[in-house]
Structure formats: structure tokens, C-alpha cells
């Protein structure tokens, strides 16, 4: 299947958490990232054709998903949301800043689709009950998105990993411990549960970036 090269990029704490608590914006913990780490993150954005986050990330974080800290073009923003249920005042729906695609399923209400289109958003219907990620990726490839950066959250990361669609993972390790049984980590979902089914990656690069450590992994069969 022709699809974009997929790169998951995320900040994580020493204990692998994405936020301070469930339902709390990851922007809070990202305040700990220094200028070097922010430049690293935004340089990747500038090198990608598209950037994807899940609807829950949009609702909680209200990100812009634009390139700052470095020079570069804003990538196309892609939001998978089976029912299109994202706030109409979300920053990602400001299409004067960068183009936005919302991927929905056939369950999405027609009224919501029309509201999104009225904001200048391109709506792709890919899937019956929920967004079909392989179908979505094929559509994105056909639209010219050859390199796709995924910035979360844990549900989107799981859906892509489960379908064996991730080529690379890059983690920005923040030197703090958060704790908490139900605090989101890099992936959620039901988990693979056996050694035979886990997705395997090999280390591409490890280096210090400001007061963070960066680890980069590529899929083992690459």
C-alpha cells in the first residue's frame, strides 16, 4: 500500500508519561522543554508534509500545529475524528494559518461536516463506524503527503502501531517523574500482550539535546 512515511514524535517523562494527569493538557509538561528541544521538535514539523493529532488532543490541548522556533512551511494538519466532534473554535480549524484535513467515518453528522467545510476544512470520509487508518493514509498519500509526523495522543499512536504503520519513533525525554496509574503514556489500547506480537524497533540515534535526551528508533525491518 502506498502511504506516507510515518514518524511518531513525542515528549515523555522519565517514567514514560505524556501529561501531568489524565485530561490535563500536555502543554503544561512541554513548558519544561528548553529552546534546543523546541527547535528539534519544530525542525521535524518543518520537514514533514503533514502533522496528525487525535481529536482528544485537539479538545484538551487546542494546539496550533504550526512551525515556530525555526524557519519552515507549516505542514498540513490532519485530525482523525470519527464523528467530527472537535470544537469549531479550535486553533487547527483556522485554515488561514495552514490547511487542515479532518478524517471522519460515515457516522459523522452531515451538519457537522458542513460546519467543518464552512471553516475551509477538507473533510475525508474513511471508514464506516470509525476512521480506517490504512484508508486514510492512502488518501493522504494521494494528496501529496509523503512524510507524516504524528504528535499523539496515545490512542492515535496505538491505532497506527497496531496496524504496523509506523516507520520511526522519536522521543524527547524530559528529566522529571510524574507517576500516576492512569496518566497517559505513549500508547494506550488493548496492548500486544505477547513477545511474538510486540512491534519491534531498533535504535537509530541517541543524543543529548539541551537538558533532554533524544532517542530515535526505526522499525526493525527497515
Buried (B, 14 or more C-beta within 10 A) or exposed (E): EEBBBBBBBBBBBEEBBBBBBEEBBBEEBBEBBEEBBBBBBBBBBBBBBBBBBBBBBBBBBBBBBBBEBBEBEBBBBBBBBBBBBBEEEBBBBBEEBBBBBBBBBEBBEEEBBEBBEEBEBBBBBBBEEBBBBBBBBBBBBEBEBBBBBBBBBBBBBBBBBBEEBBBBBBBBBBEEEBEEEEBBBBBBEEEBEEEEEEBEBEEEEEEEBBEBBBBBBBBEEE
